[in-house]
Structures are given as structure tokens and as C-alpha cells.
């Protein structure tokens, strides 16, 4: 199949039970107990120092002193808890909700480990869900990605000349529902990359499904999506879908 074929019919079969459970959990965690402070976490990796972690994640240099009060030990593999008010959320992605079996493969590693809720993802980290499982990945700036069962994605942020930082999710297989809140002066762009397409999003609600052969099916529920596939660019609006078959070349 070549190029972009659009249609007005709903395309994707949905695992509705899992999706609604995840949405319920997402709504639930937005109302924490008043006595508890929200926390994010990150994992110390080889070569990390207090300075590098402060520059990467925290709002100011002195914030590290408060983090030390939470954790004390800087050692690869340790889980570091950080009050959310101290985290620089711009151009970051977080595992907000875990349902069932969800796993993480750290960038540059081969082994899979159970994912941890509220984990800050690094560039190149891969998240996958098992059967009857799901997860919610939230990106700083107003983007929510609801991962269905048996889905695998890579977080790949980058910066583009002139347009600035891009939060990108590479869907290797499975089904993802993406919600991008409209914003008049958005400072961070959003993209979804699949083996057969690149999707540019802004003020969009979108369902994307990638098969094991790399074919991509998408359904735009709100807003519009710019689709680059097989050397062609198309705009797919609300109520429309697209079937994308051939693999694209370089992601950038």
C-alpha cells in the first residue's frame, strides 16, 4: 500500500475494558489525599552524579539538598523519590498509571524490568505492556498517552532547528490513544512515529494501532493530524481515519 488512504469509518478495535479502567485510575490519581505530597521518581544509572541529576531533573541547584533528605544514597539502581514541585517537567515524560504487567527497558540496556509508577522516562527508554494490561504516559506540557495491552513504545524526545523541542513517542507495536490539550502558544511539539508514518499533533485526540508487520491504522477523534508517510504529507481531520502500509525512512 502506498501513501495515505483516508476513510470516515471507525477503524480500530478497542480493548474497552482496559481503557476505561486506566481512565478511571487516571482520574482517581488526580485527587490525592490532602496530607500527602505528590512524588516523582527516577533511577540512578551508571555515571550519574548529584550535579548531573540536578541539571537533568530539578528546578534549581539547591533542590538537591531536599532530595538528599528523602533518599541519602546515590547508587546505580536505587529509586530516588522527588517531590513533584521540585521536578522540571518541561520536555519530560512520566509513567502516570500502571495496570497489570508493565515493563521498562532502560536506554542502552537489554533486560526488561517491572516498570515503576511515577517514573521519569529518559530518552531511549522503552515501555511495554503485557496481555490484559495497560499504562498511561504523561508528557510535560499537556499530552497523555494511554497504552493498550501488548503495546511497546520508545520515548524519543529531540530538538528541531527553529521549531525547538519535540516530545516524541515511537510506537513499535500495539495500540495507543493520544490526547493533546490545545494550547495557544505551545513551546513543546508532539510527534508519534510508527514503522510506516510520522504524525505531528497539536490539540488532538487520536487512536493509533501498529501491527506486527509495521502497518499503521489511525483514527482522529478531535482536532487534526499531519501525516507523513511514503514521501507524502496529508492532513487527517476529526472523524477520519488512515491506513498506512509502507515503512518510512529516517525518523527525523
TIFIPA-419020 format. One record per residue (C-alpha): y negated, z negated, x negated; residue number from 1; residue in three letters. Coordinates in Angstrom, 3 decimals, always signed. Layout:
BEGIN
yy->Y zz->Z xx->X nr->NUM rest->ALA
...
end
This chain:
BEGIN
yy->+0.000 zz->+0.000 xx->+0.000 nr->1 rest->UNK
yy->-3.424 zz->+0.869 xx->-1.403 nr->2 rest->UNK
yy->-6.840 zz->-0.631 xx->-0.688 nr->3 rest->UNK
yy->-7.740 zz->-2.871 xx->+2.236 nr->4 rest->UNK
yy->-6.384 zz->-2.445 xx->+5.739 nr->5 rest->UNK
yy->-8.090 zz->-4.469 xx->+8.448 nr->6 rest->UNK
yy->-6.906 zz->-5.385 xx->+11.898 nr->7 rest->UNK
yy->-8.072 zz->-7.548 xx->+14.785 nr->8 rest->UNK
yy->-4.754 zz->-9.293 xx->+15.404 nr->9 rest->UNK
yy->-3.835 zz->-12.777 xx->+14.128 nr->10 rest->UNK
yy->-1.621 zz->-12.199 xx->+11.120 nr->11 rest->UNK
yy->-0.384 zz->-15.437 xx->+9.675 nr->12 rest->UNK
yy->+2.432 zz->-17.549 xx->+10.998 nr->13 rest->UNK
yy->+1.330 zz->-21.145 xx->+10.715 nr->14 rest->UNK
yy->+3.147 zz->-24.374 xx->+9.953 nr->15 rest->UNK
yy->+1.015 zz->-26.053 xx->+12.579 nr->16 rest->UNK
yy->+2.679 zz->-29.446 xx->+12.470 nr->17 rest->UNK
yy->+1.962 zz->-29.891 xx->+8.767 nr->18 rest->UNK
yy->-1.583 zz->-28.527 xx->+9.095 nr->19 rest->UNK
yy->-2.539 zz->-30.915 xx->+11.884 nr->20 rest->UNK
yy->-1.020 zz->-33.889 xx->+10.076 nr->21 rest->UNK
yy->-3.079 zz->-33.025 xx->+6.991 nr->22 rest->UNK
yy->-6.254 zz->-32.500 xx->+9.039 nr->23 rest->UNK
yy->-5.666 zz->-35.868 xx->+10.718 nr->24 rest->UNK
yy->-5.274 zz->-37.524 xx->+7.314 nr->25 rest->UNK
yy->-8.395 zz->-35.797 xx->+6.034 nr->26 rest->UNK
yy->-10.412 zz->-37.065 xx->+8.976 nr->27 rest->UNK
yy->-8.919 zz->-40.529 xx->+8.617 nr->28 rest->UNK
yy->-9.860 zz->-40.948 xx->+4.958 nr->29 rest->UNK
yy->-13.473 zz->-40.140 xx->+5.772 nr->30 rest->UNK
yy->-13.727 zz->-43.580 xx->+7.428 nr->31 rest->UNK
yy->-12.790 zz->-46.093 xx->+4.682 nr->32 rest->UNK
yy->-12.886 zz->-49.822 xx->+5.143 nr->33 rest->UNK
yy->-16.378 zz->-51.192 xx->+4.554 nr->34 rest->UNK
yy->-15.175 zz->-53.703 xx->+1.963 nr->35 rest->UNK
yy->-13.560 zz->-51.116 xx->-0.312 nr->36 rest->UNK
yy->-15.313 zz->-48.716 xx->-2.666 nr->37 rest->UNK
yy->-14.062 zz->-45.134 xx->-2.905 nr->38 rest->UNK
yy->-12.431 zz->-44.259 xx->-6.202 nr->39 rest->UNK
yy->-11.517 zz->-41.091 xx->-8.042 nr->40 rest->UNK
yy->-9.063 zz->-40.940 xx->-10.912 nr->41 rest->UNK
yy->-8.377 zz->-38.808 xx->-13.958 nr->42 rest->UNK
yy->-5.566 zz->-38.815 xx->-16.510 nr->43 rest->UNK
yy->-6.285 zz->-39.366 xx->-20.209 nr->44 rest->UNK
yy->-4.935 zz->-36.475 xx->-22.268 nr->45 rest->UNK
yy->-4.401 zz->-35.778 xx->-25.978 nr->46 rest->UNK
yy->-7.713 zz->-35.621 xx->-27.836 nr->47 rest->UNK
yy->-9.747 zz->-37.402 xx->-25.149 nr->48 rest->UNK
yy->-12.396 zz->-39.872 xx->-26.263 nr->49 rest->UNK
yy->-14.796 zz->-42.109 xx->-24.378 nr->50 rest->UNK
yy->-17.616 zz->-39.693 xx->-25.233 nr->51 rest->UNK
yy->-15.778 zz->-36.537 xx->-24.110 nr->52 rest->UNK
yy->-14.650 zz->-38.122 xx->-20.837 nr->53 rest->UNK
yy->-18.163 zz->-39.398 xx->-20.127 nr->54 rest->UNK
yy->-19.666 zz->-35.943 xx->-20.728 nr->55 rest->UNK
yy->-16.982 zz->-34.272 xx->-18.619 nr->56 rest->UNK
yy->-16.865 zz->-36.542 xx->-15.561 nr->57 rest->UNK
yy->-19.550 zz->-39.213 xx->-15.315 nr->58 rest->UNK
yy->-23.130 zz->-39.226 xx->-14.091 nr->59 rest->UNK
yy->-24.688 zz->-40.888 xx->-17.156 nr->60 rest->UNK
yy->-23.612 zz->-42.185 xx->-20.606 nr->61 rest->UNK
yy->-23.882 zz->-45.849 xx->-19.618 nr->62 rest->UNK
yy->-21.418 zz->-45.314 xx->-16.745 nr->63 rest->UNK
yy->-18.528 zz->-45.508 xx->-19.229 nr->64 rest->UNK
yy->-19.143 zz->-49.253 xx->-19.676 nr->65 rest->UNK
yy->-18.430 zz->-49.772 xx->-15.965 nr->66 rest->UNK
yy->-15.322 zz->-47.580 xx->-16.163 nr->67 rest->UNK
yy->-14.008 zz->-49.728 xx->-19.016 nr->68 rest->UNK
yy->-14.317 zz->-52.768 xx->-16.768 nr->69 rest->UNK
yy->-11.874 zz->-51.030 xx->-14.398 nr->70 rest->UNK
yy->-9.339 zz->-49.887 xx->-16.989 nr->71 rest->UNK
yy->-9.815 zz->-51.082 xx->-20.593 nr->72 rest->UNK
yy->-7.145 zz->-48.844 xx->-22.233 nr->73 rest->UNK
yy->-7.848 zz->-45.239 xx->-23.285 nr->74 rest->UNK
yy->-4.364 zz->-43.813 xx->-23.846 nr->75 rest->UNK
yy->-2.815 zz->-40.402 xx->-23.004 nr->76 rest->UNK
yy->-1.020 zz->-40.630 xx->-19.676 nr->77 rest->UNK
yy->-2.990 zz->-43.601 xx->-18.405 nr->78 rest->UNK
yy->-4.577 zz->-43.308 xx->-14.971 nr->79 rest->UNK
yy->-8.293 zz->-44.081 xx->-15.082 nr->80 rest->UNK
yy->-9.928 zz->-45.323 xx->-11.884 nr->81 rest->UNK
yy->-13.608 zz->-44.495 xx->-11.448 nr->82 rest->UNK
yy->-15.958 zz->-45.451 xx->-8.587 nr->83 rest->UNK
yy->-16.836 zz->-42.188 xx->-6.839 nr->84 rest->UNK
yy->-20.577 zz->-42.856 xx->-7.212 nr->85 rest->UNK
yy->-20.154 zz->-42.532 xx->-10.996 nr->86 rest->UNK
yy->-18.391 zz->-39.136 xx->-10.864 nr->87 rest->UNK
yy->-20.330 zz->-35.914 xx->-11.412 nr->88 rest->UNK
yy->-18.845 zz->-33.915 xx->-8.515 nr->89 rest->UNK
yy->-20.567 zz->-30.592 xx->-9.197 nr->90 rest->UNK
yy->-18.103 zz->-27.818 xx->-10.094 nr->91 rest->UNK
yy->-15.142 zz->-30.192 xx->-9.772 nr->92 rest->UNK
yy->-12.016 zz->-30.172 xx->-7.608 nr->93 rest->UNK
yy->-10.152 zz->-33.203 xx->-6.272 nr->94 rest->UNK
yy->-6.760 zz->-33.732 xx->-4.618 nr->95 rest->UNK
yy->-8.037 zz->-35.452 xx->-1.495 nr->96 rest->UNK
yy->-4.835 zz->-35.739 xx->+0.593 nr->97 rest->UNK
yy->-1.125 zz->-35.628 xx->-0.281 nr->98 rest->UNK
yy->+1.544 zz->-35.197 xx->+2.382 nr->99 rest->UNK
yy->+5.204 zz->-35.149 xx->+1.341 nr->100 rest->UNK
yy->+6.217 zz->-33.749 xx->-2.058 nr->101 rest->UNK
yy->+3.252 zz->-32.535 xx->-4.100 nr->102 rest->UNK
yy->+3.407 zz->-31.880 xx->-7.852 nr->103 rest->UNK
yy->+0.978 zz->-31.221 xx->-10.691 nr->104 rest->UNK
yy->+1.435 zz->-29.226 xx->-13.897 nr->105 rest->UNK
yy->-1.352 zz->-30.066 xx->-16.319 nr->106 rest->UNK
yy->-3.093 zz->-27.187 xx->-18.092 nr->107 rest->UNK
yy->-1.152 zz->-26.182 xx->-21.184 nr->108 rest->UNK
yy->+1.968 zz->-28.139 xx->-20.181 nr->109 rest->UNK
yy->+5.331 zz->-27.033 xx->-18.768 nr->110 rest->UNK
yy->+6.559 zz->-30.149 xx->-16.995 nr->111 rest->UNK
yy->+5.804 zz->-30.944 xx->-13.361 nr->112 rest->UNK
yy->+4.871 zz->-34.490 xx->-12.362 nr->113 rest->UNK
yy->+4.176 zz->-36.041 xx->-8.948 nr->114 rest->UNK
yy->+0.555 zz->-35.447 xx->-8.008 nr->115 rest->UNK
yy->-1.738 zz->-38.418 xx->-7.512 nr->116 rest->UNK
yy->-4.177 zz->-38.666 xx->-4.631 nr->117 rest->UNK
yy->-7.875 zz->-38.517 xx->-5.629 nr->118 rest->UNK
yy->-7.018 zz->-36.879 xx->-8.972 nr->119 rest->UNK
yy->-9.792 zz->-34.800 xx->-10.543 nr->120 rest->UNK
yy->-8.341 zz->-31.404 xx->-11.450 nr->121 rest->UNK
yy->-9.040 zz->-29.798 xx->-14.801 nr->122 rest->UNK
yy->-9.380 zz->-26.089 xx->-15.486 nr->123 rest->UNK
yy->-5.901 zz->-24.581 xx->-15.556 nr->124 rest->UNK
yy->-4.161 zz->-27.390 xx->-13.652 nr->125 rest->UNK
yy->-1.530 zz->-26.154 xx->-11.173 nr->126 rest->UNK
yy->-0.718 zz->-27.868 xx->-7.868 nr->127 rest->UNK
yy->+2.359 zz->-27.053 xx->-5.784 nr->128 rest->UNK
yy->+3.779 zz->-28.388 xx->-2.532 nr->129 rest->UNK
yy->+7.422 zz->-28.745 xx->-1.543 nr->130 rest->UNK
yy->+9.118 zz->-27.903 xx->+1.767 nr->131 rest->UNK
yy->+7.553 zz->-29.665 xx->+4.773 nr->132 rest->UNK
yy->+4.735 zz->-30.864 xx->+2.508 nr->133 rest->UNK
yy->+1.029 zz->-30.183 xx->+2.083 nr->134 rest->UNK
yy->-2.150 zz->-31.172 xx->+0.284 nr->135 rest->UNK
yy->-5.919 zz->-30.961 xx->+0.609 nr->136 rest->UNK
yy->-8.000 zz->-29.927 xx->-2.398 nr->137 rest->UNK
yy->-11.745 zz->-30.547 xx->-2.058 nr->138 rest->UNK
yy->-14.244 zz->-28.776 xx->-4.305 nr->139 rest->UNK
yy->-17.652 zz->-30.210 xx->-5.061 nr->140 rest->UNK
yy->-20.423 zz->-28.504 xx->-3.094 nr->141 rest->UNK
yy->-18.728 zz->-28.142 xx->+0.271 nr->142 rest->UNK
yy->-15.304 zz->-26.478 xx->+0.093 nr->143 rest->UNK
yy->-11.973 zz->-27.681 xx->+1.475 nr->144 rest->UNK
yy->-8.604 zz->-26.036 xx->+0.736 nr->145 rest->UNK
yy->-5.660 zz->-27.050 xx->+2.958 nr->146 rest->UNK
yy->-2.396 zz->-26.147 xx->+1.219 nr->147 rest->UNK
yy->+0.650 zz->-25.473 xx->+3.380 nr->148 rest->UNK
yy->+4.302 zz->-26.030 xx->+2.471 nr->149 rest->UNK
yy->+5.800 zz->-24.296 xx->-0.584 nr->150 rest->UNK
yy->+2.400 zz->-23.266 xx->-1.912 nr->151 rest->UNK
yy->+1.312 zz->-23.049 xx->-5.551 nr->152 rest->UNK
yy->-2.297 zz->-22.762 xx->-6.757 nr->153 rest->UNK
yy->-4.164 zz->-22.918 xx->-10.069 nr->154 rest->UNK
yy->-7.687 zz->-24.326 xx->-10.361 nr->155 rest->UNK
yy->-9.724 zz->-21.889 xx->-12.495 nr->156 rest->UNK
yy->-13.482 zz->-22.592 xx->-12.469 nr->157 rest->UNK
yy->-15.674 zz->-20.413 xx->-14.656 nr->158 rest->UNK
yy->-19.300 zz->-19.373 xx->-15.105 nr->159 rest->UNK
yy->-20.579 zz->-15.862 xx->-14.469 nr->160 rest->UNK
yy->-23.658 zz->-14.450 xx->-16.136 nr->161 rest->UNK
yy->-26.678 zz->-14.524 xx->-13.795 nr->162 rest->UNK
yy->-24.829 zz->-15.956 xx->-10.782 nr->163 rest->UNK
yy->-23.785 zz->-19.198 xx->-12.508 nr->164 rest->UNK
yy->-20.759 zz->-21.476 xx->-11.919 nr->165 rest->UNK
yy->-17.833 zz->-20.336 xx->-9.758 nr->166 rest->UNK
yy->-15.174 zz->-22.653 xx->-8.296 nr->167 rest->UNK
yy->-12.045 zz->-20.512 xx->-8.146 nr->168 rest->UNK
yy->-8.597 zz->-21.141 xx->-6.719 nr->169 rest->UNK
yy->-5.780 zz->-18.813 xx->-7.792 nr->170 rest->UNK
yy->-3.093 zz->-18.712 xx->-5.083 nr->171 rest->UNK
yy->+0.220 zz->-17.759 xx->-6.704 nr->172 rest->UNK
yy->+2.240 zz->-18.069 xx->-3.501 nr->173 rest->UNK
yy->+2.189 zz->-19.786 xx->-0.137 nr->174 rest->UNK
yy->-0.498 zz->-20.407 xx->+2.471 nr->175 rest->UNK
yy->-3.988 zz->-21.898 xx->+2.121 nr->176 rest->UNK
yy->-6.656 zz->-22.447 xx->+4.763 nr->177 rest->UNK
yy->-10.123 zz->-22.499 xx->+3.195 nr->178 rest->UNK
yy->-13.254 zz->-23.958 xx->+4.788 nr->179 rest->UNK
yy->-16.596 zz->-23.294 xx->+3.023 nr->180 rest->UNK
yy->-19.549 zz->-25.021 xx->+4.662 nr->181 rest->UNK
yy->-22.682 zz->-22.827 xx->+4.957 nr->182 rest->UNK
yy->-25.478 zz->-23.717 xx->+2.545 nr->183 rest->UNK
yy->-28.891 zz->-22.040 xx->+2.299 nr->184 rest->UNK
yy->-29.292 zz->-22.447 xx->-1.473 nr->185 rest->UNK
yy->-25.772 zz->-22.763 xx->-2.806 nr->186 rest->UNK
yy->-25.627 zz->-23.430 xx->-6.566 nr->187 rest->UNK
yy->-21.857 zz->-23.006 xx->-6.883 nr->188 rest->UNK
yy->-19.930 zz->-19.917 xx->-5.794 nr->189 rest->UNK
yy->-16.368 zz->-19.889 xx->-4.444 nr->190 rest->UNK
yy->-13.553 zz->-17.446 xx->-5.016 nr->191 rest->UNK
yy->-9.903 zz->-17.116 xx->-4.120 nr->192 rest->UNK
yy->-7.772 zz->-14.941 xx->-6.372 nr->193 rest->UNK
yy->-4.303 zz->-13.692 xx->-5.451 nr->194 rest->UNK
yy->-1.997 zz->-11.238 xx->-7.264 nr->195 rest->UNK
yy->-3.464 zz->-8.421 xx->-5.150 nr->196 rest->UNK
yy->-7.070 zz->-9.428 xx->-4.414 nr->197 rest->UNK
yy->-10.223 zz->-11.316 xx->-5.254 nr->198 rest->UNK
yy->-12.054 zz->-12.938 xx->-2.323 nr->199 rest->UNK
yy->-15.679 zz->-14.090 xx->-2.501 nr->200 rest->UNK
yy->-16.508 zz->-16.797 xx->+0.047 nr->201 rest->UNK
yy->-19.676 zz->-18.346 xx->+1.491 nr->202 rest->UNK
yy->-19.906 zz->-20.080 xx->+4.854 nr->203 rest->UNK
yy->-16.352 zz->-19.016 xx->+5.615 nr->204 rest->UNK
yy->-13.183 zz->-20.270 xx->+7.270 nr->205 rest->UNK
yy->-10.242 zz->-18.273 xx->+6.016 nr->206 rest->UNK
yy->-6.435 zz->-18.299 xx->+6.079 nr->207 rest->UNK
yy->-4.698 zz->-16.698 xx->+3.112 nr->208 rest->UNK
yy->-0.972 zz->-16.190 xx->+2.636 nr->209 rest->UNK
yy->+0.640 zz->-14.843 xx->-0.548 nr->210 rest->UNK
yy->+4.269 zz->-13.694 xx->-0.527 nr->211 rest->UNK
yy->+6.696 zz->-13.888 xx->-3.422 nr->212 rest->UNK
yy->+6.051 zz->-10.221 xx->-4.186 nr->213 rest->UNK
yy->+2.310 zz->-10.803 xx->-4.570 nr->214 rest->UNK
yy->+1.319 zz->-9.226 xx->-1.242 nr->215 rest->UNK
yy->-1.636 zz->-10.960 xx->+0.403 nr->216 rest->UNK
yy->-2.402 zz->-11.444 xx->+4.079 nr->217 rest->UNK
yy->-5.692 zz->-12.937 xx->+5.163 nr->218 rest->UNK
yy->-7.340 zz->-13.828 xx->+8.450 nr->219 rest->UNK
yy->-11.071 zz->-14.598 xx->+8.692 nr->220 rest->UNK
yy->-11.786 zz->-17.212 xx->+11.365 nr->221 rest->UNK
yy->-15.514 zz->-17.755 xx->+10.679 nr->222 rest->UNK
yy->-18.135 zz->-16.010 xx->+8.560 nr->223 rest->UNK
yy->-17.133 zz->-13.104 xx->+6.351 nr->224 rest->UNK
yy->-15.266 zz->-12.448 xx->+3.117 nr->225 rest->UNK
yy->-15.947 zz->-9.937 xx->+0.373 nr->226 rest->UNK
yy->-12.574 zz->-8.465 xx->-0.650 nr->227 rest->UNK
yy->-11.951 zz->-6.688 xx->-3.966 nr->228 rest->UNK
yy->-8.543 zz->-5.035 xx->-4.081 nr->229 rest->UNK
yy->-7.113 zz->-1.912 xx->-5.767 nr->230 rest->UNK
yy->-10.542 zz->-0.912 xx->-7.048 nr->231 rest->UNK
yy->-12.149 zz->-1.075 xx->-3.611 nr->232 rest->UNK
yy->-14.618 zz->-3.561 xx->-2.124 nr->233 rest->UNK
yy->-14.702 zz->-4.347 xx->+1.590 nr->234 rest->UNK
yy->-16.284 zz->-6.883 xx->+3.923 nr->235 rest->UNK
yy->-13.905 zz->-8.565 xx->+6.377 nr->236 rest->UNK
yy->-15.649 zz->-10.408 xx->+9.210 nr->237 rest->UNK
yy->-14.654 zz->-13.110 xx->+11.670 nr->238 rest->UNK
yy->-11.740 zz->-12.213 xx->+13.931 nr->239 rest->UNK
yy->-10.425 zz->-9.632 xx->+11.492 nr->240 rest->UNK
yy->-7.520 zz->-9.655 xx->+9.060 nr->241 rest->UNK
yy->-6.440 zz->-7.701 xx->+5.996 nr->242 rest->UNK
yy->-3.186 zz->-6.675 xx->+4.328 nr->243 rest->UNK
yy->-3.382 zz->-6.305 xx->+0.549 nr->244 rest->UNK
yy->-0.422 zz->-4.983 xx->-1.362 nr->245 rest->UNK
yy->-1.115 zz->-3.877 xx->-4.921 nr->246 rest->UNK
yy->-1.907 zz->-6.246 xx->-7.748 nr->247 rest->UNK
yy->-5.429 zz->-6.321 xx->-9.145 nr->248 rest->UNK
yy->-6.186 zz->-6.299 xx->-12.845 nr->249 rest->UNK
yy->-8.302 zz->-8.870 xx->-14.647 nr->250 rest->UNK
yy->-9.480 zz->-11.781 xx->-12.504 nr->251 rest->UNK
yy->-12.963 zz->-11.530 xx->-13.878 nr->252 rest->UNK
end
